[in-house]
């Protein structure tokens, strides 16, 4: 089936849905009869509709999660710029996130002299968010 045929079939279905949409609200049996009279299997139409709606909902949920992640990352960047002051505890936390529990002294010392922008470039989004969450929880304890 080429694109033109698919579009024609889609348009025909949309027109059909429009023509009896009010009937569906009031009389499901009548809607099934109309579909059958037009040569459509009501169960397949329902299934396709449910799948389409599920796909749209899934896509919207993914978009929302992506936006929430971007928002969280942007908030974490702002928090980093405003709260990171090269204190020893902050450097230790950052070192553990970047290098693991056993941080070489050389790496630890390098972090003390880097600019905030350079440190941000080293961190992944997840590492930055982890750092902000850890430093926030350390400050609250």
Secondary structure, DSSP 8 states (H G I E B T S, - for coil): --HHHHHHHHHHHHHHHHHHHHHHHH-HHHHHHHHHHTT--HHHHHHHHHHHHHHHHHHHHHHHHHHHHHHHHHHHHHHHHHH----HHHHHHHHHHHH-SS--HHHHHHHHHS-HHHHHHHS-HHHHHHHHHHHHHHHH-
